[in-house]
Amino acid sequence: MIEVYIDGASAGNPGPSGAGIFIKGNGQVERYSIPLGTMSNHEAEYYSLIKALEICIKQGYRTVSFRTDSQLVDRAIEKEYVKNKTYAPLLEKALSLSNQLDLFFMKWIPSSQNNVADELARKAIQLNTPKE
């Protein structure tokens, strides 16, 4: 089984944002720092999930276990529902992608267990292109 640790971060709310994705399994590790432009922290959390799902599908991973320290994203995936309709299209996209996998699990973990993804997300913020 592939383990995927995700985190989204923003410098400001909204502000420059990034996704951190740490994937381990099959004796390998992959690290991704993806700049996301300007958005809220919650949006960055959803986009980190979406980007990680896209990577898993592209890599041909069929059985994945995701870890996030975002209770908002974890609950939305579990219930397949969001209170704030702003996030509805993001949840819909994530669910659609997750349905392309044979097995998909999501587990909430404390921030202290998500250090690598957090570090990658913070690095991604720095990769955003500054506006002229």
C-alpha positions as CSV (number, residue, x, y, z in Angstrom):
1,M,0.0,0.0,0.0
2,I,1.2,3.5,-0.9
3,E,1.1,6.1,2.0
4,V,0.5,9.7,1.0
5,Y,1.0,12.6,3.4
6,I,-0.4,15.9,2.3
7,D,-0.4,19.5,3.6
8,G,-1.5,22.8,2.2
9,A,-0.1,26.1,3.5
10,S,-0.7,29.8,2.9
11,A,1.4,32.9,3.8
12,G,-1.7,35.0,4.7
13,N,-5.3,34.1,4.3
14,P,-5.6,34.5,1.4
15,G,-1.9,34.6,0.3
16,P,0.8,32.8,-1.6
17,S,0.1,29.1,-1.1
18,G,1.6,25.7,-1.7
19,A,0.9,22.0,-1.5
20,G,3.3,19.6,0.1
21,I,3.0,15.9,-0.9
22,F,5.1,13.1,0.6
23,I,4.6,9.6,-0.9
24,K,6.2,6.4,0.3
25,G,5.8,2.8,-0.7
26,N,7.2,0.2,-3.0
27,G,10.6,1.0,-1.3
28,Q,10.6,4.5,-2.7
29,V,9.8,8.0,-1.5
30,E,8.6,11.0,-3.6
31,R,8.5,14.6,-2.5
32,Y,6.5,17.4,-4.2
33,S,6.4,21.1,-3.5
34,I,3.7,22.6,-5.7
35,P,3.1,26.4,-5.8
36,L,-0.6,27.1,-5.9
37,G,-0.8,30.9,-6.4
38,T,-2.9,33.0,-4.1
39,M,-5.7,31.3,-2.1
40,S,-6.9,30.6,1.4
41,N,-5.3,28.0,3.7
42,H,-8.4,25.7,3.4
43,E,-8.3,25.9,-0.4
44,A,-4.6,25.0,-0.3
45,E,-5.5,21.9,1.8
46,Y,-8.0,20.8,-0.8
47,Y,-5.6,21.4,-3.6
48,S,-2.9,19.4,-1.9
49,L,-5.3,16.4,-1.9
50,I,-6.3,16.9,-5.5
51,K,-2.7,17.3,-6.7
52,A,-1.7,14.2,-4.7
53,L,-4.6,12.1,-6.2
54,E,-3.6,13.2,-9.7
55,I,0.0,12.1,-9.0
56,C,-1.1,8.8,-7.7
57,I,-3.3,8.2,-10.7
58,K,-0.5,9.2,-13.1
59,Q,2.0,6.9,-11.3
60,G,-0.5,4.0,-11.5
61,Y,-0.9,3.6,-7.8
62,R,-4.1,1.7,-7.2
63,T,-4.2,1.3,-3.4
64,V,-3.4,4.4,-1.4
65,S,-3.7,5.6,2.2
66,F,-3.8,9.3,2.6
67,R,-2.8,11.2,5.8
68,T,-3.7,14.8,6.5
69,D,-3.6,17.1,9.4
70,S,-6.6,19.1,8.0
71,Q,-9.7,18.0,9.9
72,L,-11.8,20.1,7.4
73,V,-10.6,18.0,4.5
74,D,-10.7,14.7,6.4
75,R,-14.3,15.3,7.5
76,A,-15.4,16.5,4.0
77,I,-14.0,13.3,2.4
78,E,-15.5,11.1,5.1
79,K,-19.0,12.6,4.8
80,E,-18.8,13.6,1.2
81,Y,-20.2,16.9,2.2
82,V,-19.0,20.5,2.9
83,K,-20.9,23.2,4.8
84,N,-19.1,26.0,3.0
85,K,-20.2,25.8,-0.6
86,T,-17.0,27.5,-1.7
87,Y,-15.3,24.2,-1.3
88,A,-18.0,22.0,-2.9
89,P,-16.3,22.0,-6.4
90,L,-12.9,21.1,-4.8
91,L,-14.5,18.2,-2.8
92,E,-16.4,17.0,-5.9
93,K,-13.1,17.0,-7.9
94,A,-11.3,15.1,-5.1
95,L,-14.1,12.5,-4.8
96,S,-14.1,12.0,-8.6
97,L,-10.3,11.4,-8.6
98,S,-10.4,9.1,-5.5
99,N,-13.1,7.0,-7.3
100,Q,-10.5,6.2,-10.0
101,L,-8.4,4.2,-7.4
102,D,-9.1,0.6,-6.3
103,L,-8.8,1.5,-2.6
104,F,-8.6,5.0,-1.1
105,F,-8.3,5.7,2.6
106,M,-8.1,9.1,4.4
107,K,-6.9,9.4,8.0
108,W,-6.5,12.5,10.1
109,I,-3.1,12.8,11.9
110,P,-1.8,15.4,14.2
111,S,0.4,18.1,12.7
112,S,3.4,16.7,14.6
113,Q,3.2,13.5,12.5
114,N,3.0,15.5,9.2
115,N,6.3,17.4,9.3
116,V,7.6,16.3,5.9
117,A,4.5,17.4,4.0
118,D,4.3,20.6,6.0
119,E,7.9,21.4,5.2
120,L,7.3,20.7,1.5
121,A,4.2,23.0,1.5
122,R,6.1,25.8,3.1
123,K,8.8,25.4,0.5
124,A,6.2,25.5,-2.2
125,I,5.0,28.9,-1.0
126,Q,8.4,30.3,-1.8
127,L,8.2,28.9,-5.3
128,N,5.2,31.1,-6.3
129,T,6.2,33.7,-8.9
130,P,6.1,37.2,-7.4
131,K,3.8,39.6,-9.1
132,E,5.5,42.5,-10.9
